[in-house]
């Protein structure tokens, strides 16, 4: 898949998350920093239910485009949902989990394509 298409997938995921009032939405270009993906989308929700709703919205929006995840983990718990779209990985965190794991800090060297800082 082309670089532009991958970026578009990440942008669609971020848009869907934003529609469900996710906050601190970031798109990181991790190409060259890891072999597992080219883009990470990271966002947060305030409650387990909101985290689950954000993940459902991302999945639904990408499904509409014919883009399906290879795997989704953490959906039942709603604390950290990892959505694997091959070269795009979507991380939907409960705000406390995000603070604990600090993925943003771990990938600080990545180019930030989007950083939408809003707290809810």
N, C-alpha and C positions, 0 to 999 in steps of 0.2 A: 504494500500500500504506500502511496506517495506521502511525503512529508506534509504536504498541504492537507491531505485527507486526514492524517493523524491529528494534526492541529485542529481541524474542524470537529473531529470527534470529541476532543478535549473541550473545545469551546461549547459544543452542544451539551455536554455533561455539566459544565459549569453553569450554563444558562438554566438547565433543568433544576439544578440545586438552588439557584437563586430564586426560581419561581416558587420553591417551597420554603423560602426564607432562611436558607442556609447562610452562615456568616463566615467571615475570614476565608473567603474562597480564593484559592490560588491555583494557577496552572504553572507547573514547573517543567521546563525542558531539561530532561535528565539524559538525553542522548549523549553518549560518550562517557557518562559518569557511571552507568550501570548497563548490563546486558539484558536486564529484565523488561525494560520499557524505554520508550522515547519521551513520554509525557506522564506526569503525575497530576491528577486533579485532587486537591485536598480541600475539604470543607468541614464545617461543624454544625451541629444542631444542639439545642438545649436539653432535649429529653430523648429517651430511647425511642419513643413513638415518632418524634420529629426526624430522628436519624433514619428510621425505617421508611418514613414517607419520602425523605430526600432520595434515598436509594431507589425506591420504587419509581419515583419521577424520572430519575436518570435512566433506569432500565427501560421505562416506557418510551421516553423520548428517543433513545437510541434504537429501540425495537422498531419504531415508526420509520426509521431510516434504513432498516434491514441490517442493523449492527447488533450482534448478539454476544453476550459475555461468554468467555471460556469457562469461567467459574465465578461464583459469588460466595464469600465467606463472611460469617458473622451476622447474617440477616436476622436470625431469631433473637439474638441478644440485643442488638441495636446499640452496641457500645462503640464498635469499630467495624464498619462494613467495608470489605475490600472487594472491589469489582474489577475483575481481570478481563480487559478487552484486548489482550495480546500486547500491543505496543503502547496502549494507554491504560493506566491503572488509576481507578477512582477510589479514593479513601474518604469515607464519610464517617466522621468521628463524633462521638458525644464530646462536649466541650472539655470534660474532665480527662477523658482518655487522650485527647489531643495535647493537652498540657503535659500529661505524664510522658507520652512517647516522643514528643517534640520532633516529629518528622521534618518540620520546617527547618529546624536547626541542623538536623542530620544532612539535609540536602541543600544547605546554604549556598553551595557553589553553583547550584543550578540556575539557569537563566529563568527569571520570572516573566512569564508571558502575560499573566493576569494576577493582580493582587487586589482583591476587593475586601477592605477591612471594614466590617460592620459588626457591631456586637448587638446581640439580641437579648 
